Amino acid sequence: MSRAWAIVMVVAVAVALSGCTKVEEAAKKGGTADVKVPVAVKPAPKPAPKPVVVAPAPKPAPKPAPKPTPKPVVVKPAPKPAPKPAPKPAVPKAVLKVLKPGFAAVDLTKTFNNDGISEEANRNDSDFDQWKQSFPGEQLPKPGMFVPEGPCNTPYVFPAKDAGKKNNVACAGQTIDLSGKGKKLCFLATATDGNQEEKITITYADGTVQADLKVTDWCGEKAAFTDKEAVVCANRVAVDSGGEGVLAKEAKKCRLWCIGVPLDAKRELKSVKLPYNSLVHIFAITVAQ
């Protein structure tokens, strides 16, 4: 029994007792008395307490991620503009000297590096083959254009024969500039220390090719390859056989040969590179056009 209900019952009993007292007093007075008996009233049931809805504690707002400290901006100085390269000087085009229609000579004077000709006044002037031997100058053509007799029939520019001057190219990989077009590259050449077989590199405007350069020895009695006899000297200058070490003419013929190397006549010529063989000597080059 709840406490409230107990209180109600106590009050009811008290009231009842009070009523009995009044009845007795009324009887003594000879009357009647209305006795009101209080009716116990059940207290209205208290509404059940509403359940307390406990809202979940709000989640703490996520702390904002710390902003990264910005790296200091390094301002590089603007690069200095690269200096413009100086324009390359134009490479002068090789100028060939026209000898006669269809033939042009290549200038070799700046390429000469060997002296193979001696005159009677000074036989010690040259050293063609590392034995101090040489061609006798008086038996060679005069400097300038000449056309060999016989089957060669190709004009050349024969070099100067002055004492102390170089007059032929001992091949060592030199590049000779060319120009124009041609059907054949003609060499006035000879070899020392035996016949020599080499390769040359011909450069055109659109590429390079290799070709054979076969040269017979200067004292050969006849051509060993397809070369043709161009110049014949009745003597060779050599050390005398008496052992005195005197250079003089000896009864041994020596020759220069005419050698033709075919070209592609449709292609523009740029250069020809000589072989690395100093036993091959070139006195002149002509382009047959």
Beta strands, then each sheet from edge to edge (+ up, - down):
strand 1: 97-100
strand 2: 103-106
strand 3: 117-118
strand 4: 135-136
strand 5: 144-146
strand 6: 156-158
strand 7: 169-170
strand 8: 175-177
strand 9: 184-191
strand 10: 196-204
strand 11: 207-215
strand 12: 228-233
strand 13: 236-239
strand 14: 247-250
strand 15: 254-262
strand 16: 269-273
strand 17: 280-288
sheet 1: 1+ 2- 17+ 7-
sheet 2: 1+ 2- 17+ 9- 15+ 12-
sheet 3: 3+ 4+
sheet 4: 5+ 6-
sheet 5: 8+ 16- 10+ 11-
sheet 6: 13+ 14-
end
